[in-house]
Amino acid sequence: DAKTTQPPSMDCAEGRAANLPCNHSTISGNEYVYWYRQIHSQGPQYIIHGLKNNETNEMASLIITEDRKSSTLILPHATLRDTAVYYCIVRDPYNQGGKLIFGQGTELSVKP
Amino acid sequence: EAQVTQNPRYLITVTGKKLTVTCSQNMNHEYMSWYRQDPGLGLRQIYYSMNVEVTDKGDVPEGYKVSRKEKRNFPLILESPSPNQTSLYFCASSLWGSSTDTQYFGPGTRLTVL
């Protein structure tokens, strides 16, 4: 599976947009980009995923660059409850076992 | 409500005393998986199951067993727990286990082996 690189930590002011970057320069054409988050040792929570096009759902937006070597997760109006570790994951469709490979993630702190 | 449940949520036990952590999902998912999470090592897959009676090893299967006798349940069995199995365990499920499936995680089981 392609590896991802994320900053270890970020701060964001409450009510502002949180923009979390992820580099995946070795991604191949059929690999999806997934984002999960984990709030203080709870089970990881799915946020959004995409292949080539930008995606938006009720939680966030995902912007994938045209060359697909990087992406940005956008939380449009961050709240204190968005404080969590955010994981960017690239999934190989031929991955045996369907596992998600979690890196170290970005610890996002939303401050009042 | 669609969910993955795990029991118990917390468990303290002693070395060698067999234990089972249960996992159940109500989404009719074919695929289920177990992960453990340790500081500095992230989440690592222990075992997975693509369907009833079909299970396979993940990255760290030593010391664990699983079974999949019915679609909704996927228990994790530690026949003879050791202190190095002290960890936070998560069960997950998805429709098929493919790269386009979303995996849903349970709330976690924190296990301490003394």
Interface residues (C-beta under 8 A of the other chain):
Chain A: E31 Y32 S41 Q42 G43 P44 Q45 Y46 H49 R91 D92 P93 N95 G97 G98 K99 L100 F102 G103 Q104
Chain B: V4 Y31 S33 Y35 Q37 G42 L43 Q45 Y48 M50 D56 G58 D59 L88 F90 A92 S94 W96 G97 S98 S99 T100 D101 T102 Q103 Y104 F105 G106 P107 G108 R110
